């Protein structure tokens, strides 16, 4: 169909030219024309050529997809223009797609804002299933990707079923884009042992993400992110591609269930997932699914790097930072509640981030029974077998291990349900400016019922001994905490117990690590109870 025959009704926005049209002035049927904006040619030939290439790419992609009820079908009509003075030469400038009168999923959410109405739960269930079905079809049947999964790219047909549109594969909304796919990360597959340095027999294939530190790179002339990793990951690392789109799918489902519009997120530098009081109609397991989808590859457990340990402050500095940030208040409220909510209080504790002494670039601090000493990371697999991380800190790149233990249980922080907890805790720490002050540790056999111990540093060894002095006597620094909902669980406590009304219980925090600094800082920097 020649472009000149189209009757323009209204412009829809977006890149290129997208408008509601009729196929002729006398026709009553409505279509959506999506194609090239010739006005862009007057502004930038490069941008125009990019629009043209993206338009052609989308038509080819849709036409190659196996048929699916929740994916837009190939266009039946291509729109052309003719060169002035040469009616025989026609150029494709776009295509006509069905007009969906119910608008987009984002429109459905936006329509509820004025009245604060809740979309029917049965609709949300059907729409979540249809979104997942469409994305699964793209990955496992078509072996491709969408890239820009968001509520505005799902339209509702006359039956109010969702249809996935916009298959340009050339840009993504940052509020639904997986963080590892923002162009600042590279990925590879590696065989990771069951322990920190396990052998080949116990290894499994895992995705390892590395922060890109080279010069600026760009392969998208228009749109975000500037470096598009999706085509390369499709060809070389399909699991990474799948994980990135699962994140976007989970974020889109959260926006639907919580009823968050895109306009509420577009200008935010970071989206923090939370559930308001309005979502009491959403089952808890539904919430859990959306959260788990968004942490599938979002919080990376990083490989060990000595800088993650050496960059920690001396204990007294850490204490001052903790007090300046009013850390105790957050411990007894938000942090404690997160531990109890996810039932990890018997597995993990909170640590005050600090170092005992500096390590060489090839060293890691390993606890063996009651003594922690530097171990050579270049030792063979036999020597390092059974060495597992025991303390971690939150960084901008993920969760970084900085202390280890020998013959200790491996804690799977990169799997469910632990990732849901870590996502929530990380958001709390970042929001409260505590990400560089507090970390987490594996409790092992530590219990609120066991007597405390004292830890002191001598030379390049950190030694733990029984602590038979009353915990609140002397000049001590709380440096590790374990949570319990039972105020009678132990007589050793760091801070007051907190008991409110039945519907507002706060966890009790037990001081399992107290620290007393003494002597010359570089000879014996502190004693501590762990």
Beta strands, then each sheet from edge to edge (+ up, - down):
strand 1: 7-11
strand 2: 17-22
strand 3: 30-35
strand 4: 77-83
strand 5: 86-98
strand 6: 154-156
strand 7: 162-164
strand 8: 185-192
strand 9: 204-211
strand 10: 301-302
strand 11: 348-352
strand 12: 363-368
strand 13: 371-376
strand 14: 387-394
strand 15: 399-406
strand 16: 438-442
strand 17: 453-458
strand 18: 461-466
strand 19: 477-484
strand 20: 508-516
strand 21: 527-528
sheet 1: 1+ 2- 3+ 5- 4+
sheet 2: 6+ 7-
sheet 3: 8+ 9-
sheet 4: 10+ 15+ 12+ 13- 18+ 17- 21+ 20- 19+ 11- 16+ 14-
end
